[in-house]
Amino acid sequence: MTPTTPEGSGWGNRGAGTSARRVALDVLRAVQADDAYANLLLPVRIRRAGLSARDAGFATELTYGTIRMIGTYDAIIEAASGRQVANIEADVLDVLRLGVHQLVGMRVPSHAAVSQTVDLTRAIGARRASGFVNAVLRKVGGRDADGWDAEITRGLTGDDLLARRWSHPRWVVGALRDALAAERARDELVALLAADNVPAGVTLAALPGLVVPGDVLPDAEAEPPVSPVGVRGVAGDPSRVPAVADGRARVQDEGSQLAALALTRSSAIAPGERWLDLCAGPGGKAALLAAEARVAGATLVANELVPARAGLVRSALERFTDTVTVTEGDGRRFGRPGEAGPTAPGGYDRVLLDAPCTGLGALRRRPEARWRKDPEDVSELAVVQAELLDAAVASLAPGGTLAYVTCSPHLAETRGQVDALLARHGDVLEQLDTASVVRSIAARDPQVADGATVQLWPHRIGTDAMFIALLRRR
């Protein structure tokens, strides 16, 4: 629980940040009550409120930080109030969570955090609860972050302690532990949990054939990227970067960039190759595939099930209409006997399956994801992943390459799926040395373990925890 706002930030001024706090509360309530996505809703609410850049930054940290640390903050609220959070009205509970984050997770002066959170309680019509909120927050403000950590973890050990301290569901802690253990890296678990609680920086992908990375932000000072088309050092709104504004570059995590490039650069491309992105929405990897395809003389079919997401794919690919065809429908229809046209069996030289998954590899970017999934979701998704993998294999031409990708390190969604796929199709599939491919295309050491599959990690190289497996049809 490390404070994230510098000392002397000015948030002690009476009335400063009132609108920012209300925006944060509105987004938090929507995330909790309506399953909204903070990354989609927050920018809209910030624009509607007309927040200054400074207030927008405060609202962003307050929103994301609170959502990220709900598990820890609820334990503090229970200890400070003597009540179970289930017995506190939902809107009052969310106000308390925002107050606790200001006191424990940010460097907001105690008097400002308490008084303005109490004012927020009254502003939402919960005046009767203002005394309760005041009392709880004053008690919270009586200890620092380390003091509360000692209080709420007393008597806990193992994964229970880590779950409470780092605000992850216990089953997620166990899944991450198992994934690291598969690489004999179990001792990295705390570093991974800590990395999940640090906001991800903005990275760009310079689309090949349209712009080279060095021309996107020529004067930026940043750590070298790990992706050969990656750009770090973005300051402020990325849409103001000229190359982003005109579609030559786009916001994309470097792990996603490496996943797409592992497919396109795993072997020499023959002119006229046909490629398939089986689950293309919202279009980030498809845009990179399309750029690579145009340069090499290949074509791409980008398929998406959900119409709204298919619209996002079309928008992402509007520069590549000469190279790409966008289709809508269930990816599992590809490769079925009797299918014709784009869905015919054996029609593609390279297939990307970026499968629907739990998203546990992107908890830095989507903090609410950790609270929305449970182990049953893994089992349900695993069935869909396996069926999509079968369709991808059936779509491969002889000698064609499949990249199976998930934004999750959960073994049931990664190595487990690959092992099961080989058990079903080992007569026609062979694994490629994915680690060697990723090392050969990366701009610097991607710090991946040796093996036929690759797991990227945020605590090692600052990317999302993408899993990549390359397989070839014999």
N, C-alpha and C positions, 0 to 999 in steps of 0.2 A: 504494500500500500504506500507507494511513493508519491508525494505531492507533485503535481504536474504544472502548476502555474507559478511563475516567478514571484519572489517577494516584491512588495511594493507595486503590485500590478494595478492598484487603484480601485479595486473592487470594494474597498471599505467606504467609499463615498455614498452617502445616503441617496437612494434612488438610482444609483448606477447599476445597470444590468437588470433592472426590473423586467423590461421587455424580453431580454435574453432568457431570464429564468422562466417566464411564462411560455416562451417558445419551447424550451426544454421540457417543461411539464406537459405541454400539449402533445409533443412527440412521444414522450415516455408513456403517457396514457394510451395513445393510439397503438403503440407497440404492445402494451400489455393487454389492452381490451379488444383490439381489432386485428391483431396479428400483422400490423403494418411493418414496413421495413424502414428503419431509421435512415439508411443512406438514400432512400428515395424521397421520404417525407420531409426530412429536416431542411434540405435546400429550399424546398417550396415554402415552408413556414418562415424561414429566414427572409426570403424575398418579400413575402407578404407583409412581414412586420417592419420591413425597411431598416433592418439592423445595420449599424456601421460595421466596418471590417473587424474592429476590436470586439464589439458585442457579439458578432457572428462567431468569432473564435471562441468566446466564452460559452456561448450556447452550444457550440459543437462539442467542446470538451465536457461540459456539464451533462449533455445528453449521452454521448458515447461512454464516458467514464462511469456514469451511473448504471447504465444498462450492463456494461461489462462486469461490474462489481456487485451486482444485486445479491448474489449468494452470500458474500461477505457482509454487505451492509445490512441485510436482513438479520443476520446473527447479531450484529451490533445493536440494531433497533430492539430486538427482543431482550438483549441483556440490559439495555438502558431503560426500557419502558416497563419491563416485567410482564409484557404481553406477547403472545404468539402473533406473528404477522398476519396469520389467517384471521385473527379477531380484530384487525384494524381495518377501517374502511379503505377501499382501494385507492380513492383519490388522496386521502390523507396519507396513506402509506407511501404513495409515489412522491408526495411533497417531502416527507421525511427522508426518503432515499436521496433526493436531490440535496437536502440539507446536509446529510451525512457525507456525501461526496465532497461538498465544499469544505467541510471541517476536517475530513480525514484524508481525502484524496487530492485536494487542491490547497493552495496557499491563500485561501480567502480568509481575511481576519474574522475571528470568531464572532465579534459583535455584528458584523455585516451579514455573515452567513445565517445567524440566528434570527436577527430582526427582519431581514428581508424574506426569509423563508416563512416566518410567521405572517408577514404581510401577504405573501402569496397564498397562504392558507385562507385568509379572510377574503382575498380577491376571488377565489373560486367558490365562495359561498359556504365555506366550512368554518365560519367564525366560532362555532361552539367548540371546535377542536383546536383552536389557536393556543389555548393554555397548555393543552397536552403536548402539542408540537414544540412549544417554547421550552417546556420542562425536559422533554426528551433530548432536544438538541443542546440545551445547556449542560446536561449530563454527558452527552457525547463529547462536547467541547472541553470537558474536564480532563480528558486523556489525549495523548498523541496517538499516531497510527501504531507505533510499536506497543503502546500500552493496551490498545484494543486488540491487537493481534494476540498478545499473551492471554487476554481475558477470554476471547472466543475460541481459542484453540486449546485451552486447558483440558488435559485428559485425553486429547485426540492423538492418534498415531497413524502412521502409514498414509494410505490414500485418503482417509477421512480428514486428516490434518491438512494435506495438500489441497483437497477440494475446498475446504473452508478458507484457507489462507489465500489461495489464488483464484477463488470464485469460479470454479468449474464444477459441473455435476460430477459426482463420484464415478459414474460409469464412464464418463469421458476421460477422466484421469487414468482409469484402468486401461482404456483403449489406447491412449497415447503411450502409456508405459509399455504395453505389449508391442506396439509398433516400433518403439525404440529398441526394445529387447531383441527384436528380429534382426537388428543391425548391431547387436552387442553394444548398445549405447544407452543402456538403462540409466546411467548416471547423468544423462543430459535432461532428465524429465523436468527438474525444477527450472532449468534455463528455458525449456520449451514453454512451460506454463507461464513464466514471466513474459516471454516474447508475445504470447497470445494477448497479454494485457497492455501492450504498447501499440498505439495507433500506427498503422502502416503508412509509410511515406508514399507519395505519388510518384509513379514511374510511367514512362511513355515508351511506346513501341514505334520506332521509325520504320515505316512500311517500305520494304525493299522496292527499288525501282522508282520511288517517289521522292525519297529524301534519305540522306545518310545520317547516322546518329549525331555526328559531330556538328552538323548544320542546324540541328533542332534548337539546342541551347548552347551556342558557341562559347558563351562567357560564364557558364555555370561552373561552380566549384562543388564537386560532390565525389563520394566514393565511386570508384569505377564500377560500371554495371557488370552483372554476371551474364546477361544475355547479349549476344553480338549485335542485336538491334535495339537494345535497351538504352534509355536515357534517364539518368537520375539528376537531382538538383532542381526540381521544379519548385518555384516559390510562388505562392498565391494561387489564383484561379488558373488551372491548366488550359481552360478554353481561351485564355488570352494569349497563349503561345501561338504565333502565326501558323506553324506547321500543323498544330491541332485544329485551329480554326478552319483551315482549308482542306483538312482531311488527309494530309500526308503523314501524320502521326496521330496516335490515339493513346488514351490512358489505358494501360494494361499492366498487370503484375508480371514481373519477369519470369516467374514460374510458369505462367500460362504461355509466355513467349517461347520458353525452352520446350514446352510440351508440343507446340505446333511445329517448331523448327526441327525437333527430333524426328518427326515424320518426314518432312520435306527434304531434310539434309542427311538422312540415314544412308542414302545411296544416290548415285548419279541419276538425274531425271532425263528420261527420253522424251523428246518433243512429241506432243500428241497424247501424253498420259491423261487419264481421267481420274479425278479425285472426288472423294465423298466426305463431307462433314455430316455425320449422321444425326447429331443433336446440336445444331449450330447456334441456337439462341444463347445470349443476346447478340452474338456476332463478332466478339473480339478475336477469337482464334480463327474464325472464318476469314476475317479481313487480312490477317497475316498469311493464311493459306492462299488467299486470292492474289495477294501481291507476289508471293513466291511463284504461283502458277503462271501469272502473266509473264514474269521474267523468263521462266523456263519453257514457255510454250505449252503449258498444260491447261486443262479446264477443270472447273470445280462445280459440283452440285452441293448446295448447302440446304440441308433439310431441317425443319423445325416443326414440332408438334403443335405448339400453342400459337394461334394466329397473332396475338399481340406481340409475342416474342419474334415471330417471323417478320413482323413489321420492323422490329429493331434490327434484324439481320439485313433486311433490304436497305435500311438506312446506312448501316455500317459498310455495305458493299456497293454503294451507289457509284463509286469511282471505278468499279470493276464489272460493269454490266456486259462487257465484251467477253469476259472470262468466266462469269459465274451465272448459274441458274439456281434460283431459290425455289424450293418446293415445300409444301405444307403437308403434314401427316405423321402418323406413327412410324418411327424409325424401324419398328419390327416388321414392317411390310417389305422391306428391302430384302432381296435375295431369295424370296419364296419361289418355288417351282411354278412356272406358268406366268410369272410376272414379266412385263415387257417394259421397254423404255428405260427411264432412269432407275427403276427398281428391279431390273432384271438381274438374275444371278450372274456372278462372275464378271461384272461390268467395270470394276474399278481397280486401278493400279495402286492407289493409296487410300486408306480409309482412316479417318479420325473418329473415334468414339469417345467424346468427352461426356461421360455418362452422368445422369442424375444421381446425386449422392447426398450424404448428410451435410456436406460443407464444413466438416470439422477442421479442414485445412485453412480456412479463411476466417477464423474467429477474430483476428485483428480487425478485419474490415466489416464483418457482420456480427457484432457482439451479441445480438439477440439469438443467433443461431444455436448457441450452446444451451439455451433454455427451452428451445422448441423441439428438440429431438430427444428420442429415448431409444433404448435398445431394440424395441419392436420395429421402429422405423428402419433400422439397419437391415433386419430380416426382410421387410417388404421391399426395400430398395434393391437388395441383393437379387431378388427374383427378376426384377425389371432389368438390372444390369446384365444378368446372364442371358436373358432373351435378346437384348440388344447386341450382345457379343456374338451370339449365334447368327444374327442377321448380318453383322459386319463380316464375319467369316464367309458366309454365303455370298456376299457381295464382292469378295476379292477375286481378281483374276489370278491365274497361276503366276507365281513369283511376286504377287502383290504384297504390300506391307500394311499392317494394321497397327495403329497407335491407340492403346487403351489408356485413358486418362481419367483420373478423378481428383477433385479438390478435397480429398480426405485421406488421412493416413490409416484409417481403421482397417485392420487386416482382412476383415470379411469383405471389404469393398476393394481391396487391392490385391495382395498376393493370393488370398484365398480365391478370388475370382479367376485369376490367371491359372492357378493350379487346376481348378475345376474345368476351365476352358480346355486346357491341354488334355485333361482326362476324357473330355467329350470329342475333341478334334485332333488328338495327337497324331493321327495318321496323315493329316494334311497340313498341320502347323508346326513350325519350329520357332523357338525363341531366339531373338537377337540379343547381342550384348548391349543392352540399353545404356548401361553405365559408360561404356566406351564411347558410344555415340554422343551422349550428352557432354562428356568431357571434351570430345573433339570439336563440338560446335560452341561451347561456352567461351565467353570472353575472358574469364578467369576461373579458378578452381571452384566448381560447384559443390565441393565437399560431399560427394555422394559415395555410398558404400559400393564395393565391387559387387557385380551380380547382373542377372538378366533383367532386373527391374530397377527402377530409380525412385527413391523417395526424397524429395526436396524438403528443407526445413527452414522455418523463419528464424530460429535462433542461430543458425549457422550462416546463412547467406542473405537473410532478409527478404526471402520470397514467401509466397503462400506455400503450404505443405502439399504440393502437387505430387501425385503419383503418376509414373509413366512406365508403360511396358510396350515394347515393340515385338511384333511377331510377323512371320512371313509365311505365306501359303506356298507349300512345296511345289 
